[in-house]
Amino acid sequence: MNPLLALLVLAALPPKPTTQSWKPDLSADHRAALERISPDSLKGNLSFLASDALEGRATPSPGLTIAAEFIAAQFRKAGLEPGVGSSYFQTTTLKARGSDEEKPVSNVIGVLRGSDPKLKDSYIIVTAHYDHIGMNPNVPGDDKIFNGANDDGSGTVGVIELAQALSTLKVRPKRSIVFMTFFGEERGLLGSRYYGKNPIFPLNQTIAHINLEQIGRTDDREGPRVSGASMTGFDFSDLGPIFATAGKAVGVEISKHPKNSDAFFGRSDNQALADLGVPAHTLCVAYVYPDYHGVGDHWEKVDYPNTAKVLKGIALGLLTLADSKDEPRWNAQNEKAARYLKAWQERQAPK
């Protein structure tokens, strides 16, 4: 982009929102929806998605297809609109490792349509990847299945739980919230990259992307996180402070991890949309934990009460975004965010 044009784009931006713009609303309706987030529901869903029956949900595989159908059923049960016409599936084909045969794989997408006549055509996306790394017959011992309960079955059931809770609101959020689970993160962000190249909802109308990754375990080797989560690239955009304020309102600390927040920014699906200029971050509870990418990452090891509590803070952050007239912006003062701000500017510039 021409530097002068970039300056003109910045000059045309509305004034930066004040903290008052992002004040969480803990109305009775919102509180009731948050209280529907249930440890037992999370456990029930994860004990299936991370079971041996799905054989580690490799991309592609029969287990991944079963997981996609299960997620779509939960979106349907919640009353979400199908994200792709009359379907919950954004489908393409992909070869399994070591195979020449193309097999179908899908991002699973449902929409909670906004209530405001104008703002309903703007979107907040909340995601997780539902794939893992499958099976390996050569690993020692009897267990050959990489169940991926925390990575990222926990984020996947978190997306489902948020969808089911927020769909019970008597007054829907002003903006539309898109609930999506990606295939192929473990093979290099394949599902999120595919969505970025083939967006169902216009990127210029997508104001934020919140990705959930490894939110179930509290035994991080660098110190346990209880009643809290950290956001990657916390201060790259307004989203860090917005979610920190929302979390505080329900007793959840959402903050910047002193070591991993910036280092892990590019290691999950938020990167795909950030590269396209959408303010996009990942929320994580345990970055490095026992059984990471190991056969021992089982559903029994997840802290479900803590996961539910963290999801309440995330839910309130989503509602704060969805009900505000303002949009989050990249932090022009942070050098690490410069490439994403530039991508945003290029999308906003007249063609």
C-alpha positions in Angstrom: 0.0 0.0 0.0 1.2 3.5 -0.7 2.3 5.1 2.6 0.3 8.3 1.9 -2.8 6.2 1.3 -2.1 4.3 4.6 -2.0 7.6 6.5 -5.3 8.6 4.8 -6.9 5.4 5.9 -5.8 5.9 9.5 -7.0 9.5 9.5 -10.4 8.3 8.3 -10.7 5.9 11.3 -13.3 6.8 13.9 -11.9 7.8 17.3 -10.5 5.0 19.3 -13.2 3.5 21.6 -13.0 4.4 25.2 -13.0 1.7 27.9 -16.7 2.6 28.5 -17.4 1.3 25.0 -16.4 -2.2 26.2 -18.1 -2.3 29.6 -19.5 -5.8 30.2 -23.2 -6.1 30.6 -24.2 -8.6 33.3 -27.9 -8.3 32.8 -30.2 -11.0 34.2 -30.5 -12.4 30.7 -26.7 -12.6 30.3 -26.2 -14.1 33.7 -28.8 -16.8 33.0 -27.0 -17.7 29.7 -23.6 -17.9 31.4 -25.0 -20.1 34.1 -26.0 -22.7 31.5 -22.3 -23.4 30.8 -22.0 -26.8 32.5 -19.0 -28.9 33.6 -21.1 -32.0 33.1 -22.1 -31.0 29.6 -18.4 -30.4 28.7 -17.4 -33.8 30.1 -20.2 -35.6 28.2 -19.2 -34.1 24.9 -15.5 -34.5 25.4 -15.6 -38.0 26.6 -17.1 -38.8 23.1 -15.0 -36.6 20.9 -11.7 -37.7 22.6 -12.7 -41.4 22.9 -10.8 -44.2 21.3 -13.7 -44.8 19.0 -12.7 -41.7 17.0 -9.1 -42.9 16.7 -7.4 -39.5 17.3 -9.4 -37.5 14.6 -6.6 -37.3 12.0 -7.2 -35.2 8.9 -8.8 -36.8 7.0 -10.1 -39.9 8.7 -13.4 -41.6 9.6 -13.0 -40.4 13.1 -12.8 -36.8 11.9 -15.9 -37.2 9.9 -17.8 -38.6 12.9 -16.6 -35.7 15.0 -17.8 -33.2 12.3 -21.3 -34.8 12.3 -21.4 -34.7 16.1 -20.5 -31.0 16.2 -23.1 -30.2 13.5 -25.7 -32.1 15.6 -24.9 -30.0 18.6 -25.2 -26.8 16.6 -28.5 -28.0 15.2 -29.7 -28.8 18.8 -28.7 -25.3 19.9 -30.8 -23.8 17.1 -27.9 -22.2 15.2 -28.5 -21.4 11.6 -26.4 -23.5 9.2 -23.4 -21.5 8.1 -23.2 -22.6 4.5 -26.6 -22.3 2.8 -28.7 -25.1 4.3 -25.6 -27.0 5.5 -23.3 -26.8 8.5 -20.3 -28.0 6.5 -17.8 -26.1 4.4 -16.3 -29.0 2.6 -13.3 -29.6 0.4 -11.0 -32.6 -0.2 -7.6 -33.5 1.1 -5.2 -36.4 0.8 -4.3 -38.4 3.9 -0.6 -38.5 4.6 1.0 -41.2 2.5 -2.1 -41.5 0.2 -3.0 -40.3 -3.2 -6.8 -40.6 -2.6 -8.7 -37.3 -2.0 -11.2 -37.5 0.8 -13.7 -35.0 2.1 -13.0 -32.7 5.1 -15.1 -30.0 6.5 -15.1 -26.9 8.6 -18.3 -27.0 10.7 -20.1 -23.7 10.9 -23.3 -22.5 12.7 -24.5 -18.9 13.2 -26.3 -17.1 16.0 -27.9 -14.4 14.0 -27.7 -10.9 15.5 -30.8 -8.8 16.4 -29.8 -5.3 15.3 -31.0 -4.4 11.8 -27.6 -3.1 10.8 -25.1 -4.7 13.1 -26.4 -8.3 12.4 -24.5 -8.1 9.2 -21.2 -7.9 11.1 -19.6 -11.0 12.6 -17.6 -12.3 15.5 -16.1 -15.7 14.9 -15.3 -18.1 17.8 -13.4 -21.2 16.8 -11.4 -24.3 17.8 -9.8 -27.1 15.7 -11.5 -30.4 16.1 -8.7 -32.5 14.5 -5.8 -34.2 16.2 -2.9 -36.4 15.0 -4.6 -39.9 14.8 -2.8 -43.1 15.6 0.7 -44.4 15.5 1.3 -48.2 15.7 5.0 -47.7 16.4 4.7 -45.9 19.8 5.7 -48.0 22.8 3.0 -49.6 25.0 -0.5 -50.7 24.3 -2.0 -47.3 23.7 -1.5 -46.2 20.1 -4.2 -43.5 19.9 -3.5 -39.8 20.3 -6.9 -38.8 21.7 -6.2 -35.0 21.8 -8.6 -34.3 24.7 -7.0 -31.0 25.6 -5.5 -30.4 22.2 -8.0 -29.4 21.0 -11.0 -31.4 22.1 -11.3 -29.0 25.0 -11.6 -26.0 22.7 -14.1 -27.8 20.5 -16.5 -28.6 23.3 -16.0 -25.1 24.5 -17.3 -23.8 21.2 -20.2 -26.1 21.4 -21.0 -25.1 25.0 -20.8 -21.4 24.2 -23.2 -21.9 21.3 -25.7 -23.8 23.4 -25.5 -21.2 26.2 -25.7 -18.1 24.1 -28.5 -19.4 22.0 -30.8 -19.4 25.1 -30.6 -15.6 25.4 -34.0 -14.0 25.4 -32.6 -10.9 23.5 -30.0 -12.0 21.0 -26.7 -10.0 20.7 -26.7 -7.1 18.2 -24.0 -8.6 16.0 -24.0 -12.1 14.7 -21.7 -14.7 16.3 -20.3 -17.5 14.1 -19.3 -20.7 15.8 -16.9 -22.7 13.8 -14.6 -25.7 14.2 -11.7 -26.2 11.8 -10.2 -29.3 10.3 -6.4 -29.8 9.8 -4.8 -27.4 12.3 -2.3 -30.1 13.2 -1.3 -30.3 9.5 -0.5 -26.6 9.3 -3.7 -24.6 9.9 -5.3 -26.1 6.8 -8.9 -25.6 7.8 -8.5 -22.0 8.9 -6.4 -21.2 5.8 -9.1 -22.7 3.6 -11.7 -20.5 5.3 -9.5 -17.4 4.9 -9.3 -18.1 1.2 -13.0 -19.0 0.9 -14.8 -16.9 3.6 -18.5 -17.6 4.2 -18.9 -14.2 5.8 -17.2 -11.1 4.3 -13.9 -10.4 6.0 -14.5 -6.7 5.9 -17.6 -7.3 8.1 -15.8 -9.7 10.4 -14.8 -7.6 13.4 -13.0 -10.2 15.5 -11.9 -13.8 15.7 -11.5 -15.6 19.1 -9.9 -19.1 18.9 -9.9 -21.6 21.8 -7.0 -23.9 22.2 -6.1 -26.2 25.1 -8.5 -24.7 27.6 -9.1 -27.9 29.6 -5.9 -28.7 31.5 -4.6 -26.7 34.5 -1.3 -28.5 34.9 0.9 -26.3 32.7 4.5 -27.1 33.3 5.3 -23.4 33.6 2.7 -22.9 36.4 -0.9 -23.9 36.8 -3.7 -21.6 35.6 -6.8 -21.9 37.7 -9.7 -19.5 37.1 -7.8 -17.9 34.3 -6.6 -18.0 30.7 -4.1 -16.0 28.7 -4.5 -14.5 25.2 -1.8 -14.8 22.6 -0.7 -11.4 21.4 -2.6 -9.9 24.3 -1.6 -6.3 23.5 -1.6 -6.6 19.7 -5.2 -5.3 19.6 -8.1 -4.1 21.7 -9.2 -7.7 22.3 -6.8 -8.4 25.1 -8.1 -5.6 27.4 -11.7 -6.2 26.3 -11.6 -9.9 27.4 -9.6 -9.0 30.5 -12.3 -6.6 31.7 -15.1 -9.1 30.8 -13.3 -12.0 32.6 -12.8 -9.9 35.8 -16.5 -9.3 36.0 -17.1 -13.0 36.6 -13.9 -13.8 38.5 -11.8 -15.0 35.6 -8.3 -13.6 34.9 -7.6 -13.2 31.2 -4.1 -11.8 30.8 -0.8 -11.8 29.0 1.4 -14.8 29.7 4.9 -13.4 30.5 6.6 -16.0 28.2 4.2 -17.6 25.8 1.6 -15.0 24.9 3.6 -13.5 21.9 5.6 -16.6 21.2 2.5 -18.7 20.6 0.5 -16.1 18.6 1.3 -17.9 15.3 0.8 -21.4 16.5 -2.9 -21.8 16.2 -5.8 -20.9 13.8 -6.0 -17.3 14.8 -3.0 -16.7 12.6 -4.9 -17.4 9.4 -7.4 -14.6 9.9 -4.8 -12.2 11.5 -2.8 -12.5 8.3 -5.9 -11.1 6.5 -6.2 -8.2 8.9 -9.0 -9.5 11.2 -8.2 -8.9 14.9 -7.7 -12.5 15.8 -6.2 -14.2 18.9 -6.2 -17.5 20.8 -7.2 -18.0 24.4 -5.3 -20.8 26.2 -5.1 -22.2 29.7 -2.2 -24.6 29.4 0.4 -24.0 26.8 2.9 -26.8 27.7 1.5 -29.7 29.8 2.2 -33.4 30.4 0.9 -35.5 27.5 1.1 -32.7 25.0 0.9 -34.5 21.6 1.1 -37.7 23.6 -1.1 -40.8 23.8 -1.9 -39.8 27.4 -4.0 -36.7 26.6 -7.2 -38.3 27.8 -10.6 -36.7 28.7 -10.4 -37.8 32.3 -7.5 -35.4 32.9 -9.4 -32.3 32.0 -10.5 -29.9 34.8 -14.1 -29.4 33.8 -15.2 -27.0 36.5 -12.3 -24.7 35.7 -13.1 -25.0 32.0 -16.7 -24.0 32.6 -15.6 -21.0 34.7 -13.2 -19.8 32.0 -15.8 -20.2 29.3 -18.1 -17.8 31.3 -15.5 -15.1 31.1 -15.1 -15.8 27.4 -18.8 -15.7 26.8 -19.1 -12.3 28.5 -16.3 -11.0 26.3 -18.1 -12.2 23.2 -21.3 -10.6 24.3 -19.4 -7.3 25.1 -18.1 -7.3 21.5 -21.4 -8.3 20.0 -23.4 -5.6 21.7 -21.0 -2.7 21.1 -21.3 -0.2 18.3 -17.5 0.0 18.2 -15.1 -2.5 16.6 -11.8 -3.7 18.0 -8.7 -2.4 16.3 -5.0 -3.5 16.0 -2.7 -1.6 18.3 -0.8 0.8 16.1 1.7 1.4 18.9 2.8 -2.3 19.0 5.5 -3.1 16.4 4.6 -6.8 16.5 1.1 -5.9 15.3 2.3 -3.8 12.4 1.9 -6.5 9.7 -1.6 -7.2 10.8 -2.6 -3.6 10.9 -1.1 -3.2 7.4 -3.3 -6.2 6.2 -6.3 -4.5 7.8 -5.5 -1.2 6.0 -5.1 -2.9 2.7 -8.5 -4.5 3.0 -10.1 -1.2 3.9 -8.5 0.8 1.1 -10.6 1.7 -1.9 -10.1 -0.8 -4.8 
